[in-house]
Amino acid sequence: GEIPTTSVWTCELDILQSFATDGAWNILHGLQGTKQTFAVYPGQGVVAAVTNPEATFEAYIPAIPFLDVEAGETMTCTVELKVLGEPVFATTP
């Protein structure tokens, strides 16, 4: 088991697989296994507030699948980021 006061945070991202220069494969595959800093914002043009905080955290980039569809189909996949430690929440810009 886990210590009752220990929380485990994750962040799931649904991505559209793309092999373009700035696509998911070329960005994420190149960073696989590295620790990165992520920031999650309440929305474009939305100011952080107590009821709509921003979150910042570190996580390692996991492996992503290369292809898992028939020829010509669009591929999406979910990438789970396991947060290292606790995220930092900000309620003011």
C-alpha positions as CSV (number, residue, x, y, z in Angstrom):
1,G,0.0,0.0,0.0
2,E,0.8,3.6,0.2
3,I,1.1,6.0,3.1
4,P,-2.4,7.5,3.5
5,T,-1.2,11.1,3.2
6,T,0.8,10.5,0.0
7,S,-0.9,11.7,-3.1
8,V,0.1,10.5,-6.6
9,W,-0.6,13.0,-9.4
10,T,-0.8,12.2,-13.1
11,C,-1.6,14.3,-16.2
12,E,-3.1,12.6,-19.2
13,L,-2.7,14.1,-22.6
14,D,-4.6,12.9,-25.7
15,I,-2.4,13.5,-28.7
16,L,-2.9,13.2,-32.4
17,Q,0.0,11.2,-33.9
18,S,1.9,13.2,-36.5
19,F,5.2,12.7,-38.2
20,A,5.6,16.3,-39.3
21,T,8.7,18.2,-38.2
22,D,6.7,19.8,-35.4
23,G,4.5,16.8,-34.8
24,A,4.0,14.7,-31.7
25,W,6.4,11.9,-32.8
26,N,9.3,14.1,-33.6
27,I,8.9,16.2,-30.4
28,L,8.0,13.5,-27.9
29,H,10.1,10.6,-29.2
30,G,13.2,12.9,-29.1
31,L,12.5,13.7,-25.4
32,Q,11.6,10.2,-24.3
33,G,13.1,9.4,-20.9
34,T,14.0,13.0,-20.1
35,K,12.6,15.1,-17.2
36,Q,10.6,18.1,-18.4
37,T,8.7,20.9,-16.8
38,F,5.1,21.3,-17.7
39,A,2.6,24.1,-17.1
40,V,-1.1,23.7,-17.3
41,Y,-3.1,26.9,-17.6
42,P,-6.9,27.4,-17.1
43,G,-7.4,28.5,-20.7
44,Q,-6.2,30.9,-23.3
45,G,-6.8,34.4,-22.1
46,V,-8.2,33.1,-18.7
47,V,-6.7,34.6,-15.6
48,A,-5.7,32.2,-12.8
49,A,-7.9,32.3,-9.8
50,V,-8.8,30.3,-6.6
51,T,-11.5,28.5,-8.6
52,N,-9.3,28.1,-11.7
53,P,-5.6,27.6,-10.8
54,E,-2.6,27.1,-12.9
55,A,-0.4,24.1,-12.2
56,T,3.3,23.5,-12.8
57,F,5.1,20.2,-12.4
58,E,8.0,18.0,-13.6
59,A,7.6,14.6,-15.2
60,Y,9.5,12.2,-17.4
61,I,8.4,11.8,-21.0
62,P,7.2,8.2,-21.6
63,A,7.5,6.2,-24.8
64,I,4.7,6.8,-27.3
65,P,3.5,4.3,-29.8
66,F,4.8,4.7,-33.4
67,L,1.7,3.4,-35.2
68,D,-1.3,1.4,-34.2
69,V,-3.8,1.9,-37.0
70,E,-4.6,0.8,-40.5
71,A,-3.1,2.6,-43.5
72,G,-4.7,6.0,-44.0
73,E,-6.4,6.1,-40.6
74,T,-5.8,8.9,-38.0
75,M,-4.1,7.8,-34.8
76,T,-4.6,9.3,-31.4
77,C,-3.1,8.0,-28.2
78,T,-3.2,9.0,-24.5
79,V,0.1,9.8,-22.9
80,E,0.2,9.6,-19.1
81,L,2.7,11.8,-17.3
82,K,3.6,10.7,-13.8
83,V,4.2,13.9,-11.8
84,L,7.4,14.0,-9.7
85,G,6.5,15.2,-6.2
86,E,3.6,17.6,-5.9
87,P,2.5,20.1,-8.5
88,V,2.7,23.8,-7.7
89,F,-0.6,25.6,-7.9
90,A,-0.9,29.3,-8.6
91,T,-4.1,31.2,-8.1
92,T,-2.8,34.6,-9.3
93,P,-1.2,35.5,-12.6
